[in-house]
Amino acid sequence: MVTIRLDQVRLHGLHGVYVGEPLVGGDFEVSLDVTYEDKGINFTNLSDTISYVDLYGIVQQRMNIVTPLLEKIAKDILDEIGSKYPHAIRAGISIIKLQPPVIQFHGRLGVTMLREY
C-alpha cells in the first residue's frame, strides 16, 4: 500500500460559528493521508499514483468556501477524494484551527475524520 500525505498545510479560511469568524477568518492547518493499493504498479508515470498537487488543489479549493463547521469541510474533501480516486482505499484528514476564539485557551482545536472507501 502507498499513502500520499499532505502534512501541516497552512491555509486561511472564513470558517467558524462564533461572531466575527466568518468575516475575519483564521489560520488553519490541514493534514491529509490518502492510501491506495500498489499491486502491479511500476511508478513510472504520474498517472500511476495519486498526485499530491491535485490533493492540495482539492483542499485549497474547499477551504476557500465559507463554512461554519470544520466537520463539513472534512466530509466534503473526503467525499471528493473518494469520487475522484476510485482506487483509494482509505483517507484521513485533520483540520486544526490555529487561533481558536476561546477565552483563556492556549492551544489548537480541530477535527479529524477517517474514511474507508
C-alpha positions as CSV (number, residue, x, y, z in Angstrom):
1,M,0.0,0.0,0.0
2,V,1.0,3.6,-0.6
3,T,0.0,6.6,1.4
4,I,0.2,10.1,-0.2
5,R,0.5,12.8,2.5
6,L,0.0,16.5,2.8
7,D,1.3,17.5,6.2
8,Q,0.5,20.6,8.2
9,V,-0.5,22.7,5.2
10,R,-1.4,26.2,6.4
11,L,-4.3,28.0,4.8
12,H,-6.5,30.9,5.7
13,G,-10.3,30.5,5.8
14,L,-13.5,32.1,6.8
15,H,-14.8,29.3,8.9
16,G,-16.4,29.2,12.3
17,V,-19.6,29.7,14.2
18,Y,-18.6,32.5,16.6
19,V,-19.2,36.2,16.0
20,G,-16.6,37.6,13.6
21,E,-15.1,34.3,12.5
22,P,-16.8,34.2,9.0
23,L,-15.8,37.9,8.5
24,V,-12.2,37.9,9.7
25,G,-11.4,34.3,9.3
26,G,-8.5,32.4,10.8
27,D,-5.5,30.3,10.0
28,F,-5.9,26.5,9.7
29,E,-3.5,23.6,9.4
30,V,-4.6,20.7,7.3
31,S,-3.0,17.2,7.2
32,L,-4.3,14.6,4.7
33,D,-3.4,11.0,4.1
34,V,-4.8,9.0,1.1
35,T,-3.9,5.3,0.9
36,Y,-4.2,3.1,-2.2
37,E,-3.1,-0.4,-3.2
38,D,0.1,-0.5,-5.2
39,K,0.0,-4.1,-6.5
40,G,1.4,-4.3,-10.0
41,I,2.2,-0.6,-10.3
42,N,5.7,0.3,-11.6
43,F,5.5,4.0,-10.7
44,T,6.9,5.3,-14.0
45,N,4.2,8.0,-14.7
46,L,2.2,10.4,-12.6
47,S,-0.9,8.5,-13.7
48,D,0.5,5.6,-11.6
49,T,-0.1,7.4,-8.4
50,I,-2.4,10.0,-6.7
51,S,-0.9,13.4,-7.3
52,Y,-0.3,15.4,-4.1
53,V,-0.6,18.5,-6.2
54,D,-4.2,17.5,-7.1
55,L,-4.9,16.7,-3.5
56,Y,-3.6,20.1,-2.4
57,G,-5.9,21.7,-5.0
58,I,-8.9,19.8,-3.6
59,V,-8.1,21.0,-0.1
60,Q,-7.3,24.6,-1.1
61,Q,-10.5,24.9,-3.2
62,R,-12.7,23.6,-0.4
63,M,-11.1,25.7,2.3
64,N,-12.0,28.8,0.2
65,I,-15.7,28.1,0.7
66,V,-17.1,29.8,3.8
67,T,-18.4,27.1,6.1
68,P,-19.3,27.2,9.8
69,L,-18.2,23.7,10.8
70,L,-14.9,22.1,10.1
71,E,-16.7,18.7,10.1
72,K,-18.5,19.7,6.9
73,I,-15.2,20.8,5.2
74,A,-13.5,17.5,6.1
75,K,-16.5,15.4,4.9
76,D,-16.6,17.3,1.6
77,I,-12.9,16.8,0.9
78,L,-13.1,13.1,1.7
79,D,-16.2,12.7,-0.5
80,E,-14.4,14.4,-3.4
81,I,-11.3,12.2,-3.0
82,G,-13.4,9.1,-3.0
83,S,-15.2,10.2,-6.1
84,K,-12.1,11.4,-8.0
85,Y,-9.8,8.4,-7.0
86,P,-11.8,5.2,-7.0
87,H,-8.6,3.2,-6.3
88,A,-8.2,5.0,-2.9
89,I,-9.0,2.6,-0.1
90,R,-8.9,5.0,2.8
91,A,-8.3,8.6,3.6
92,G,-7.9,10.7,6.8
93,I,-7.9,14.4,7.3
94,S,-7.2,16.7,10.2
95,I,-8.2,20.4,10.1
96,I,-6.8,22.4,13.0
97,K,-7.8,25.9,14.0
98,L,-4.6,27.6,15.0
99,Q,-6.0,30.5,17.0
100,P,-9.4,29.4,18.2
101,P,-11.6,32.2,19.7
102,V,-11.9,30.5,23.1
103,I,-11.2,32.7,26.1
104,Q,-8.1,31.8,28.1
105,F,-7.4,28.8,25.8
106,H,-3.8,28.3,24.8
107,G,-3.7,25.5,22.2
108,R,-5.2,24.4,19.0
109,L,-8.6,22.9,18.2
110,G,-9.7,20.8,15.3
111,V,-11.4,17.8,13.8
112,T,-10.1,14.5,12.4
113,M,-12.2,12.4,10.1
114,L,-11.4,9.0,8.6
115,R,-13.0,7.3,5.7
116,E,-12.7,3.8,4.2
117,Y,-13.8,3.6,0.6
